[in-house]
Amino acid sequence: MTLLNMLKKGVKRTLFTTPSHNQKAHADKFLDSYYKIDYSEIEGFDNLHNPLGEIFKAQIRCAKVYGAKSLFFLNQGSTQGILASILTVASVGDKILIARNCHKSVLNGTILAKCDVDWIMPEYDENFGIYKEINPENLENILKFTQYKAFVITSPTYDGVISDIEKIAKICRQYGVILIVDEAHGSLLNFAEGRASAISQGADLVVNSLHKNAGAINPAAILMIGENSEIERDEVQKNLNLITTTSPSYPLLANIESIINFLASSKGKKEIEKLIKNIRKYKEKIKELGFEILEGENIEDTKISIRCKNGLSEELFEKHNIEDEEENENSLLFLCGIGTNENKLKKLYNALKKCREYANAHEKVQKEPFPCTKIQPHKAHKIETTITSKNNALHKISGETIIPYPPCRGIIYKGEIIQEYHLDFIEENVEVIDE
Ligand SMILES: Cc1ncc(COP(=O)(O)O)c(C=O)c1O
């Protein structure tokens, strides 16, 4: 029985358990259908912290869909999966290599695990002002000289750039390094024609945010262990339990399973095919308007990144009622996925048609400097800071972490040296750590 059917069936008993609402909405009838299936970990409904029954069976069924050794339903987004992955593989004193364009949860994971961090810079596209793939040769050159416990890579990136995970996984295996792939933005890769999830390409641990582009509700996500990985299910479960609520949302768990079943069904496959066909068609049409689009074999289809002059984001928001996902100096990102129908794409196209003067920025975006870590993040996290003016900040140790939202990626982390580049992100004063 699917989790959704289990919830729909409900129970005949009188429940003096949490939640107390008795499966009825009391404040807002709009949420009635949600309340109807909002149960807790009552008798027969299994336990997310030690799944042995219906949740476990559903997780096994979903793992088969991906060809994963194990799969975990996440109630708290990919964030939860990333934290648990790092807690699973690293302990105090271990070293982890991280691609710099990581989500903030990766760094937060290292603070919790108290492990040390080294960075590798991905390729950079100055025209679009975005990070691209990790060059496998660069990675191998680093792994040759330092022993790392794990390597964490974001693929696809926030902007949809996919790295060669198969090659990277082989290199990691050769050097005895565990590969963690933040595939939060790649939930459709396992189901789209000609694509593959990192889980089938040799990664050890992979997270997917099904809520980002696969049609699930916020913050539905999964964490998987690769079929040939030496990481054991119990180890991951134990670490997930450290950070997982004891009151998981059952509608959310049911949604995760339903969405995976949908994506794997012939109906879902057709829907993905149609979605990608439409996005490709509109990318061509947008190009005809004069906008440059981020393209290539390794660009995930559901992201539309267009190169443009500054101000397009506001123009679209204020005059055309369209909100983009992210803006940088030279490009705008539109996030699509299950739910993006042709009508929506047409609206974007029609709006861009009226904004042609913004097509293609001329300047190149300055690349971020290689970070200079003076104090490891897990140590810096606890250190007292003082305030200094921006004028005095250059070459001091940052006492602040600066993370623009979106994309929730650190420009500078607490404990790193403030370089010329970072001054643009500081207003008047900044916290620093005195040496
Ligand atoms: C690359 C990347 N990884 C991880 C996450 C965290 O995902 P979630 O919001 O599902 O916790 C995000 C969120 O924006 C992200 O962009």
The ligand as an SDF file (V2000), in Angstrom:
LIG
                    3D

 16 16  0  0  0  0  0  0  0  0999 V2000
   22.4870   23.7880   -4.7330 C   0  0  0  0  0  0  0  0  0  0  0  0
   21.5440   23.6550   -3.5750 C   0  0  0  0  0  0  0  0  0  0  0  0
   21.7310   22.6690   -2.6940 N   0  0  0  0  0  0  0  0  0  0  0  0
   20.9310   22.4980   -1.6380 C   0  0  0  0  0  0  0  0  0  0  0  0
   19.8620   23.3390   -1.4160 C   0  0  0  0  0  0  0  0  0  0  0  0
   19.0100   23.1190   -0.2120 C   0  0  0  0  0  0  0  0  0  0  0  0
   17.8090   22.5610   -0.6260 O   0  0  0  0  0  0  0  0  0  0  0  0
   16.4960   22.5860    0.2650 P   0  0  0  0  0  0  0  0  0  0  0  0
   15.9010   23.9380    0.0760 O   0  0  0  0  0  0  0  0  0  0  0  0
   15.6680   21.4840   -0.3410 O   0  0  0  0  0  0  0  0  0  0  0  0
   16.8810   22.3280    1.6550 O   0  0  0  0  0  0  0  0  0  0  0  0
   19.6260   24.3950   -2.3050 C   0  0  0  0  0  0  0  0  0  0  0  0
   18.5280   25.3270   -2.0680 C   0  0  0  0  0  0  0  0  0  0  0  0
   18.3500   26.3200   -2.6950 O   0  0  0  0  0  0  0  0  0  0  0  0
   20.4980   24.5570   -3.4160 C   0  0  0  0  0  0  0  0  0  0  0  0
   20.3250   25.5550   -4.2870 O   0  0  0  0  0  0  0  0  0  0  0  0
  1  2  1  0
  2  3  1  0
  2 15  2  0
  3  4  2  0
  4  5  1  0
  5  6  1  0
  5 12  2  0
  6  7  1  0
  7  8  1  0
  8  9  2  0
  8 10  1  0
  8 11  1  0
 12 13  1  0
 12 15  1  0
 13 14  2  0
 15 16  1  0
M  END
$$$$
